[in-house]
Amino acid sequence: MTPARRTPTSTYRLQLQPDFPFSAAEELVPYAASLGVSHLHLSPVLEAVPGSLHGYDVTDHTRVRAELGGEEGLRALADAARARGLGLVLDIVPNHMAVPGAMELNGPLWEVLRDGPEAERAGWFDIDWAAGGGRVLLPVLGGPLGEELDRLSVVDGTLRYADRRFPLRPGTEELPLPDLLDEQHYRLAWWRLGRTEINYRRFFAISELIGVRVEEPEVFAATHALVLRLLDEGLIDGLRVDHPDGLADPGGYLERLHRATGGAWIVAEKILGPGERLPASWPVAGTTGYDAMRFIDAMFTEADGAAELTEHYRAFTGAPPDLGGEWTATVRRAAYKMITHELAAETERLTRAAVRVCAAVPELRVRDHAPWTLRSALVELLVRLPVYRPYVTGDAPPSPVDEAMLVTAADGARTMYAVPAEAAAVDTVRELALGRFGEGDDLTDFRVRFAQVASALRAKAVEDTACYRYAPLLSAAEVGGDPGEPALPPAAFHAFCERIQRHWPLTGTALSTHDTKRSGDIRATLASLSEHPHGWAELVTRLTEETARAGVRAPDPHVAWTTWQTAFAMGFPDRERLLGTVLKTVREAGLHTSWTEPDESYEAALERFVLAGPCGPPLYPLTEFARELEPQVRANVLGTALLHLTMPGVPDVYRGSERHYLALVDPDNRRLPQLPVAQLAALDDALATGYDLATEKLRLTATALRLRRAQPEWFGELADYEPLPAEGIAAEHCLAFARSGRVVAVVTRLSRRLAAAGGWEGTYLPLPPGPWRDLLTGHAVSGKARLGQLLAANPVALLVRED
């Protein structure tokens, strides 16, 4: 009999890799059970590129990854988890597959490259055959083809280039090499041509990942058969869907997945923009939690201090508005660069589709648009979208939200045309994106591709560029965040929680993930700078000048500002980790160097600065400054953790983040941490204070998770959420709420300003009726709790009503 699937009360994210396979995860099952989670959340487990540290580069949907232990290893893990009362949640990747070095590892792609458009599985992949003259461009060569010919050869019936292998079109094996290359269904090309010539849909701008057409029923069935079998057999309970915004019809895909899984718990990695709502029609439990993360972080950021810090940053860096000085302008410029460079091939495909449509539709008003006006209209519309994408489908009118968004974008786009009559192209492109001219080959292709390119553009322009260029307060430059408005009032948090409890009570929530640029505790540390902006600005100026006087100047003031902040957040900088993060920062920002055009002299100067500055003598005053802010950091770290673990939704705890967890952008955050197995076992039921921050956070996390697991009805689908306003002169520094009248969470916010104003004197928290006990200290309280007493030992309290 198949075990009944269970909805998680909380999940514990494990980042599987060859050095941490299923057997290693199995060893952690007792620890995870003791911690209090209900489910292990596994990164992708299907066959992937050999050695992959993440598993999102899937090569075979029919097998569990051998490097992790195969299906046998997964079953053993599931059995061990079930024996301890735990379930499994699995990460799946429907949007793309790998274009691996050993191409035969991706069987469907190998077949398509060998047999071309007539291949049995040619419909698997988003390939624009017409754009390549019937051939797939593979940008894999290290230089122009003429310079690489000597490295190409035919061996055992396959084409070889270095350690890569490619199939040969049947009947071409004996041709001379130049003729053989011309006769293939693919074209090997210099990697730099991928930017402009690629003719398959990619994951963002990564040519090593090819888009999969899961909107086709047979492709969905083939790519999901194994995962659905694991669900049917009860090995797994739920799914995390990676990047649904890349799909042709995210809502349609999720509806099909919902039906196929029998209504399993599913969360979608949907990044919501400011003010954006998850489509109500999606049959999912909710998101993976970046929206919750944005509201949590904002509670510990001081608005006036963040604004002052921004002014200091602008004065220190001299950054122009569109190159890091102002958020919106920086995003817009990054989007222009991305759509015309990294995504140039995608833009051209959309333009070609628009030109064909305008020549074919019956309406004469769209006939006389020059290709350049359509291309310009595309660019101007896409860079103005404030969210990842619209969700227009062919079987329903566009939503009022999508229509209003594209109308607003079009209003701005028209102003970029010198001749008003030519601006009519904007209206045509807008109507095409909204599906106003109906459906058909090019019409449907344009509508779908417009949304998919919008998604890639937003991710690349905002997350991967602007968040590295605009850096007043690095804690705000996060996936799903709003660096332009890093602080929000408590009322915004409460409104968010009330809405989530009402509409998406089982959504995912998160503080740290494998994709966060900085862990939750790094961001909590950085947020403390918003309470001490002047002191930080003075310190950065002094340290940068001291390093310069010692003979090592910062390559530029922007990188000095970001490097000092990163080093401050790390506490005691590890030179290898700091160097790796700062190097990625400047390459992603693309202001002085980049991944594709690295400036070796700039990067060498950067390394000298890091070693002489944050990793040199100036480290001492930096650590002294950090010591001054330790009380604020403690309050922020524990406060963000408690909000995450008690607010509406299902909290996901990233492995290692149950303790004080200081991780930077990947690959740093994918390192295998030392988990506190023995430390958790040593925490007994004695209620005590005075622990170090790592142990304090571990105790808080275990206490909250165990409570959620023991009393799921207090936090789950039928629970409720009630804001609890404090009273008195320091009321704004207390954020509190009740869950189902049985649990009260209390956190301190902006504690430095609180201390400067005299502390909690004269401030109270009216509690719901009944006697209450703080699970963290054992103290009993009721009625109007004096916050000076309730929070005397800890900046947070977790109260449970005692009947």
C-alpha angles and dihedrals in degrees: 000000000000112000114245114257116246131212111236122248087194137344135219113215116222119190103215121204137147090278091049107038131164091282091058090048089050090057089057096053095095090048093049091048091051091048089061106246121138098209142028112229109213126201114232113312103186121107110290141173108306111267094013111161094204111028097223090118095079118189102173128027093190099067139054109237112275093208088063094048102276126246091315090059092047091051091050090052091048091050092049091048093049091050088059094044095259131129133202131244117195131211113223131191112210098159104068150002132213126270090211129197089240092053094190089071087075099060098185092049092046088054093049093049090049099044103025126206090346094058115124091242098036088118091064095080136056097240125158097210093178092059092057097043089253094315134103114235111229109191096199106120121107092222141001113316094250091058093047101047093101089060093055122087143150114247126173093344096310134098112246129202114174103307094338126102129202131186122248125230106250111265097023099087096102098045122114110267098255091049092042091055092050092051098057126102087237136052120222108217144171109280091240090066090067090081094063108013106041111124103189128076112258136195097265103310098327109122092192089070119064124200118250122213100227088160085081109087095223092050091048090050094049096045096044103038096098095045091048090050090052089052093047091051092051096243091125132028105198149001141236110208114214119221102339089174089076092064126098092240113010094181093049092048093050091048090053091046091048091054094043093052095045092242100311120176104276130174123189126217092234116159108212120207123221107299093002119135128210108255106267092218095062109109095220136111089244140269132327090256113265090124091056090047091057092054094044093051092047091059091066098044118092110224100211092041092050090051091050091047089053091054091050089049092052092049092047097046101030086215114177113239094256096042099056104308097098127023104223094043091047091052091049094051092046089051092052091051093047097047093047097041120018092029097033093119091053091049091051092050090053091047092052090050091049092050091051092048093049090052093049111037115097095233107100093202091076097047104089104056114127113227091245092056091052091047091049091047090052093050095045093048096045096049090052098055107114094203137042098270149322119261102219115157133191096242102055139036116266115273118256088246094056093043094050091046094053093043090054092046090050092051089058095041094056091060090067093068119090092202111054093208091059090053087072085086087073092061091048093052091045091052091047091052089051092049093241095146094056131244133306138119101298095024093055092040091054095048093048097042093047090060093044093050090046089057094050091045094051093049094047097041098044109026099030102035119013094043087060095043099048107058116155090125114012094199089070094050093084139125107280092009131121110228089182090062107024097163130061132179120252089252089067091054092049092048090051092050093047091051093047092049090049100045109015107022093158097046119132121259127194145178100183130022139165087265102046113114089219130016120251092258092050089053092046089053093049092048088065088070089069086068094050105034098146093048091050094049091050092048095050091049093048095046093047091050092047091051090049092050088053088059104265118099123194111253088237136345094251093060090044091056094047094043094052091048092050092048091048091053093049091056098211105023119230103216095217094049094042093048092049093050096045092047090053089047095057094042093051091046089054094201098123105359137009144189093262099036106030117186103218096193092051092048092048089052089049092053091050090052094049092050095044095040121034092013094041138058095311088068090086098063089041092056090045089055090048090051090055090057096045094107091053092046091051092050091048096046094049093039096053090046094052094047090050094049098046107032121096115290138046111296118223113207112204110223110271095014092099084084129044098301121191109184131154132204119312134316085033093057091051094061114118107257128212101251117214096239096144092038092056091048090053093054103097129183094272109120109229143152134206097074122144114261095261092055093042091055092046091052092047092048095048092046094051095042093049090050092051091050094046095046107027092159091066091061107022142085097308096039124107137222124220124182112224112207118206123225128224142045096311096041094121090063093062121078112186139159140170128230116212091331090285106082131043124192118199125185136176116232129193091007098175092059088044091055091047090054094053104273128256097330110142095008124120139180114217106217128205114264119289141050115301134196128200107232090204098055106012092236117148121223140167142169113012105003116211103231091208088064099034092052098032095112102024133030088225137046132198109200127191123191113244114215 
